[in-house]
Amino acid sequence: MNAVTTTLTFAESSSPREVQIIRVEANLGAEVVGLDLTAPLTPAVSDAIRALLWEHQVLLFRDTGLDNAGQAALGRIFGEPDVDSIAARKGHKPEDIVPMNTGPYSNAYYGTKWHADATYRERPYQVSILRSVIAPELGGDTVYSSGISAYESLPEDVKTRIEGLTAIHRPDSKAKILIKDDHELSDYLREYNGVEHPVVITHPFNGKKVLYVNENFTHEIVGLPREESDALLRYLTHQFYRPENQLRFKWRPGSLAIWDNRAVQHYGVADYGNAQRQLVRVVSKGDRPVR
């Protein structure tokens, strides 16, 4: 076995299971082959999935055979479910699973900017799990980028400059796309009027430093003049554009991605025209990011 592929063996029954872990890119991502996610998630399997995620940041699966209940059970190995802040205002609860039909004629997104989910909240999601139900034949990929490798590749003088800085995150751009009523929009933006997070956080499970700003939700760096803040944010967020920090995932029906929402940003590619694209998302509650 080479350094790109490793094997895990689960000997919890009379028929031991061998699971291959195939690294996808140098700095993030692994495809997991041979793990039946429709089978009961034993403590050993749950521990292994969590450990693999904190190591690889994104885990990819094909032909999972999962339904909504199975995906919800998978999400619970990372903690309690959470719910989108806009969906919650419409009465959705954390345990509700609502398919997302994305595209130019849907009620959701057609492509996204680079972002980590819900960083405009005090406690952003810990983990996001996305499963493809309907995938376009061409296009509609999701690109992931590592905040760990983005930080590690920064020049030392930049690391020194940003150590201890904080930034304000707000959901303005998301809200203006998804909330059409002006009164409701104003009310939502008053509720989520800005939360302060460190520019560099420490991952609670692997101890690594993570660059924690994103172009969709991070608006300003606290204590810097506007021009200086804008220039520094532009430089930092552009680190996520670098191919060496990325992996790109082509969706097929039944494909599933789990990503560490503390360490990873993602970008939805808007190149599938009017083709139908349906995804199901499950998220788990997280803690407030810390230095």
C-alpha angles and dihedrals in degrees: 000000000000129000092264095059128044131176131225121196123205110196099180095125141025088279109058115210123224115205124191121217109200118189111228103193135007097254105030146003139055132198114222114213127187100019112126104217091185090066120086112287101237121198090257093051092045092050091049094051092050093047092048092050094051088050101043101025093214126049120194128199133182131207093003098166088213123154126199094275092050092049091049090052090051090052092053092064085073095048140272118347120254133202134224112262094234093044089051090058087056091055100264117146129213092256093052116104114202119179115237114225104196129190142086094298099039131095091245136057130314098203126330141227119249109287148140112232119270099346087151087074126080089239110033119194117287096211136007123205119193125186126189118228100165120017129186115245089236129025132356095112124159119227120206127200129193121237088194096059090037089059096041092053094054118110113260093245090056091049089053092047095052098040107117096011122129131202138204119243122198133170097224098126094046093046094051090055098046105032114065100173110088095212093049091046092053091047092050093049090050089055094047098037098147139313126206120230132170115265087226119035133185116237108238096216106037100024094229125141116250129198101232110192127099134189096235102054109013109092110167144358112241117248098012126110111258096251093049092045092051093049094048093046090049091052094046098045091048089064086076090060091065112109093220088065095049148078127189122215124203110209123224126174107282095021117135135193127194116192136183102241092200094057105030139061124196139204127203111219113224101207105110101089113206096339117132116256123178126180134175119215132198121182134187129217118261139194128250110280115250136192 
